[in-house]
């Protein structure tokens, strides 16, 4: 019997691709430091545009051709990573500081998470040529998110400011709104399985327990996937009723996009400063000292007022 070669969490191929990512990040940083900013700008630009092109042209790989026309949804905005791949070259060249913040924080986090939990690569026997190409494409599409986000900041093409972290949850939800619109529009047009009736309950509201299409709710824009209930379920009763959640016939539903805001806000507050620290440590130290001094002055004035 032929042995299947699969990417599985903890096996050889899993760690191989993680070490390749580390090598690409370190190698790219060292290369750009050595060859200067002009080379670095061109290097980042080429990688981003190549990744953009691959995202579109992947439709002409054999596995994608077999799923036309519904497969075209995968070259639009089906999830957070795909959306970032499409918009990153435009952000790098013409985006404002808030967009570039998003490209850095979400690109690095999303890219690393994909390598740690490569769900898109774990279903394929990579001894088959078509699946080997698809697995290689999957990993190739995600490493630029990490490398280019870091290089953009490390080479000085964008300056982080940790005081702008407040905007990340709002930008995140704006991107989820784009993904939601993509799904709602492309589903009926391309007759994607699961649209529109299979993701609408009997009462005409979105439900989450039986998404027929694997790409319908990849980024959980329509509500938490049942698989994350064990992690997030404790927080559902604390979401604002009528705004983030609602009940129909005793069944709990989630308001698309809005429901996830507090989770992203908490994640940004925890991870954002850590990700800014390598590039912002001096300014963060100054800001924290200044904050401490202002608090001390405020307490002194309060005591004197008594």
C-alpha positions as CSV (number, residue, x, y, z in Angstrom):
1,X,0.0,0.0,0.0
2,X,1.3,3.5,-0.9
3,X,2.1,5.7,2.0
4,X,0.4,9.1,1.9
5,X,2.5,12.2,2.4
6,X,0.4,14.7,4.4
7,X,1.0,17.8,6.3
8,X,-0.2,17.1,9.8
9,X,0.4,19.1,13.0
10,X,3.6,17.8,14.6
11,X,4.9,15.7,11.6
12,X,8.0,16.3,9.5
13,X,6.3,18.4,6.8
14,X,4.7,20.6,9.4
15,X,8.0,21.6,11.0
16,X,9.7,21.7,7.6
17,X,7.5,24.6,6.4
18,X,7.7,26.4,9.7
19,X,11.5,26.3,9.6
20,X,11.3,27.5,5.9
21,X,9.2,30.5,7.1
22,X,11.8,31.3,9.8
23,X,14.6,31.0,7.3
24,X,12.8,33.3,4.8
25,X,12.1,35.9,7.4
26,X,15.7,36.0,8.8
27,X,17.2,35.7,5.3
28,X,15.1,38.5,3.9
29,X,15.9,40.8,6.8
30,X,19.7,40.2,6.4
31,X,19.5,40.6,2.7
32,X,17.7,43.9,2.8
33,X,20.0,45.3,5.5
34,X,22.9,44.5,3.3
35,X,21.6,45.8,0.0
36,X,19.9,48.9,1.3
37,X,16.5,50.6,1.2
38,X,16.2,51.0,-2.6
39,X,16.6,47.2,-3.1
40,X,14.3,46.6,-0.1
41,X,11.5,48.6,-1.6
42,X,11.8,46.8,-4.9
43,X,12.1,43.5,-3.1
44,X,8.9,44.0,-1.1
45,X,7.0,45.4,-4.1
46,X,7.9,42.4,-6.3
47,X,6.9,39.9,-3.7
48,X,3.5,41.6,-3.0
49,X,2.6,41.9,-6.7
50,X,3.7,38.4,-7.4
51,X,1.5,37.1,-4.5
52,X,-1.4,39.2,-5.8
53,X,-1.0,37.7,-9.3
54,X,-0.7,34.1,-7.9
55,X,-3.9,34.7,-5.9
56,X,-5.8,35.5,-9.2
57,X,-4.0,33.0,-11.5
58,X,-4.4,30.1,-9.2
59,X,-7.7,29.6,-10.8
60,X,-5.8,28.1,-13.8
61,X,-4.2,25.3,-11.7
62,X,-5.9,21.9,-12.4
63,X,-7.5,21.6,-9.0
64,X,-9.1,25.0,-9.3
65,X,-10.3,24.5,-12.9
66,X,-12.2,21.5,-11.8
67,X,-14.3,23.8,-9.5
68,X,-15.2,26.5,-12.0
69,X,-17.2,28.7,-11.7
70,X,-17.8,28.4,-8.0
71,X,-14.0,28.3,-7.4
72,X,-13.7,31.9,-8.5
73,X,-15.0,33.0,-5.1
74,X,-11.6,31.8,-3.7
75,X,-9.8,34.5,-5.8
76,X,-11.9,37.3,-4.5
77,X,-12.2,38.0,-0.7
78,X,-13.3,34.7,0.9
79,X,-11.3,35.2,4.1
80,X,-9.0,37.5,6.0
81,X,-5.8,36.2,4.4
82,X,-7.1,36.4,0.8
83,X,-8.3,39.9,1.4
84,X,-4.9,41.0,2.8
85,X,-3.1,39.4,-0.1
86,X,-5.2,41.3,-2.6
87,X,-4.9,44.7,-0.9
88,X,-1.3,44.6,0.4
89,X,0.5,45.8,-2.7
90,X,-1.9,48.8,-2.9
91,X,-1.5,49.5,0.8
92,X,2.3,49.3,0.6
93,X,2.4,51.9,-2.3
94,X,-0.5,54.1,-1.5
95,X,-2.0,53.2,1.8
96,X,-2.2,55.6,4.8
97,X,-0.6,54.9,8.2
98,X,-3.6,53.1,9.6
99,X,-3.8,50.7,6.6
100,X,-0.1,50.0,6.9
101,X,-0.6,49.3,10.6
102,X,-3.2,46.7,9.7
103,X,-0.9,45.2,7.1
104,X,1.8,44.8,9.6
105,X,-0.2,43.5,12.6
106,X,-2.7,41.3,10.8
107,X,-0.2,40.2,8.2
108,X,2.3,38.9,10.7
109,X,-0.3,37.3,13.0
110,X,-2.4,35.7,10.2
111,X,0.7,34.4,8.4
112,X,2.2,32.8,11.5
113,X,-1.1,31.3,12.5
114,X,-1.5,29.7,9.1
115,X,1.9,28.0,9.5
116,X,1.0,26.9,13.0
117,X,-2.5,25.6,12.0
118,X,-2.3,24.9,8.2
119,X,-5.8,23.7,7.7
120,X,-5.7,24.5,4.0
121,X,-2.7,22.1,3.5
122,X,-3.7,19.2,5.8
123,X,-6.2,17.6,3.4
124,X,-3.8,16.9,0.5
125,X,-1.5,14.0,-0.3
126,X,1.5,16.0,-1.6
127,X,2.9,13.0,-3.5
128,X,0.3,13.8,-6.2
129,X,1.5,16.5,-8.5
130,X,-1.7,18.6,-8.4
131,X,-1.8,18.5,-4.6
132,X,1.9,19.2,-4.3
133,X,1.4,22.4,-6.4
134,X,-1.6,23.4,-4.3
135,X,0.3,22.8,-1.0
136,X,3.3,24.8,-2.3
137,X,0.9,27.6,-3.5
138,X,-0.8,27.6,-0.1
139,X,2.4,28.1,1.8
140,X,3.9,30.5,-0.8
141,X,0.8,32.8,-0.5
142,X,1.2,33.2,3.2
143,X,4.9,33.8,3.9
144,X,4.9,37.2,2.1
145,X,2.3,38.4,4.7
146,X,4.8,37.8,7.4
147,X,8.0,38.8,5.6
148,X,6.7,42.0,3.9
149,X,4.9,43.2,7.0
150,X,8.1,43.0,9.0
151,X,10.4,44.4,6.3
152,X,8.1,47.3,5.7
153,X,8.6,48.4,9.3
154,X,12.1,47.2,9.8
155,X,13.4,49.1,6.7
156,X,11.6,52.3,7.7
157,X,8.9,52.4,5.0
158,X,6.3,52.6,7.7
159,X,6.7,53.9,11.3
160,X,4.5,52.1,13.9
161,X,2.9,54.1,16.7
162,X,1.4,51.9,19.5
163,X,-1.1,54.7,20.3
164,X,-2.8,53.9,17.0
165,X,-3.6,50.3,18.1
166,X,-7.1,51.5,19.0
167,X,-7.9,51.5,15.2
168,X,-7.0,47.9,14.5
169,X,-10.3,46.3,15.8
170,X,-12.3,48.8,13.7
171,X,-10.2,48.0,10.6
172,X,-10.5,44.3,11.2
173,X,-14.3,44.6,11.3
174,X,-14.3,46.7,8.2
175,X,-12.4,43.9,6.4
176,X,-14.9,41.4,7.7
177,X,-17.7,43.5,6.3
178,X,-16.0,43.4,2.9
179,X,-15.7,39.6,3.2
180,X,-19.4,39.3,4.2
181,X,-20.4,41.3,1.2
182,X,-18.2,39.2,-1.1
183,X,-19.9,36.0,0.2
184,X,-23.4,37.4,-0.1
185,X,-22.8,38.7,-3.7
186,X,-20.7,35.8,-5.1
187,X,-22.8,33.0,-3.7
188,X,-26.0,33.6,-5.7
189,X,-24.1,34.8,-8.8
190,X,-21.9,31.7,-9.0
191,X,-24.4,29.4,-7.4
192,X,-22.1,28.4,-4.6
193,X,-23.4,25.4,-2.6
194,X,-25.0,26.7,0.6
195,X,-26.4,30.0,-0.8
196,X,-28.8,31.4,-0.1
197,X,-31.2,29.1,1.7
198,X,-28.7,26.8,3.4
199,X,-27.2,29.6,5.5
200,X,-30.6,31.1,6.3
201,X,-32.7,29.5,9.0
202,X,-36.4,29.0,8.9
203,X,-36.9,32.5,10.3
204,X,-34.7,34.1,7.7
205,X,-31.7,34.8,10.0
206,X,-28.2,33.6,9.6
207,X,-27.3,30.5,11.5
208,X,-24.0,28.9,12.3
209,X,-24.5,25.3,13.1
210,X,-24.6,23.8,9.5
211,X,-22.6,25.9,7.0
212,X,-22.9,23.8,3.8
213,X,-19.9,25.5,2.1
214,X,-16.5,25.3,3.8
215,X,-15.7,28.9,2.6
216,X,-18.9,30.5,3.7
217,X,-17.7,31.4,7.2
218,X,-14.0,31.0,7.2
219,X,-13.3,34.2,9.1
220,X,-16.3,33.8,11.4
221,X,-17.9,37.0,10.0
222,X,-21.3,35.5,10.4
223,X,-20.8,34.2,13.9
224,X,-18.5,31.8,15.7
225,X,-18.0,28.4,14.2
226,X,-19.3,25.7,16.5
227,X,-15.8,24.4,16.9
228,X,-14.7,27.4,18.8
229,X,-17.5,27.3,21.4
230,X,-15.3,25.4,23.8
231,X,-12.9,28.4,23.8
232,X,-15.3,31.4,23.4
233,X,-18.5,30.0,24.7
234,X,-18.0,31.4,28.2
235,X,-18.2,34.9,26.7
236,X,-21.4,34.6,24.7
237,X,-23.7,35.6,27.6
238,X,-21.7,38.8,28.1
239,X,-22.1,40.1,24.5
240,X,-24.6,42.9,24.2
241,X,-28.1,41.5,23.6
242,X,-29.9,43.1,20.7
243,X,-26.6,44.4,19.3
244,X,-24.2,41.5,19.1
245,X,-26.5,38.6,19.8
246,X,-30.2,38.0,19.6
247,X,-32.5,35.0,20.1
248,X,-35.2,33.6,17.8
249,X,-37.4,30.8,19.2
250,X,-34.9,30.4,22.1
251,X,-31.9,29.9,19.7
252,X,-28.9,32.2,20.0
253,X,-27.8,34.0,16.9
254,X,-24.9,36.4,16.3
255,X,-24.9,39.8,14.5
256,X,-22.5,39.4,11.6
257,X,-19.2,41.2,12.0
258,X,-20.3,43.2,15.1
259,X,-20.3,40.2,17.4
260,X,-16.5,39.7,17.1
261,X,-15.4,43.2,18.0
262,X,-14.7,42.7,21.7
263,X,-12.6,39.6,21.0
264,X,-10.5,41.5,18.5
265,X,-10.2,44.4,20.9
266,X,-8.9,42.2,23.7
267,X,-6.5,40.4,21.3
268,X,-5.2,43.8,20.1
269,X,-4.7,45.0,23.6
270,X,-2.7,41.9,24.5
271,X,-0.7,41.3,21.3
272,X,-0.4,44.7,19.8
273,X,2.0,46.2,22.3
274,X,4.2,43.1,22.1
275,X,4.4,43.3,18.3
276,X,5.2,47.0,18.5
277,X,7.8,46.6,21.2
278,X,10.8,45.6,18.9
279,X,10.3,48.8,16.8
280,X,8.7,51.1,19.4
281,X,10.4,50.2,22.7
282,X,12.0,53.6,23.2
283,X,8.9,55.6,22.4
284,X,6.8,53.2,24.5
285,X,9.1,53.7,27.4
286,X,8.9,57.5,27.1
287,X,5.1,57.3,26.9
288,X,4.7,55.1,29.9
289,X,7.0,57.3,32.0
290,X,5.0,60.3,30.9
291,X,1.8,58.5,31.8
292,X,3.1,57.7,35.2
293,X,4.2,61.3,35.9
294,X,0.7,62.6,34.8
295,X,-1.0,60.1,37.2
296,X,1.4,61.1,40.0
297,X,0.6,64.8,39.4
298,X,-3.1,64.0,39.3
299,X,-2.9,62.2,42.7
300,X,-0.9,65.1,44.2
301,X,-3.5,67.7,43.1
302,X,-6.3,65.5,44.5
303,X,-4.5,65.3,47.9
304,X,-3.9,69.1,47.9
305,X,-7.5,69.7,47.1
306,X,-8.5,68.0,50.3
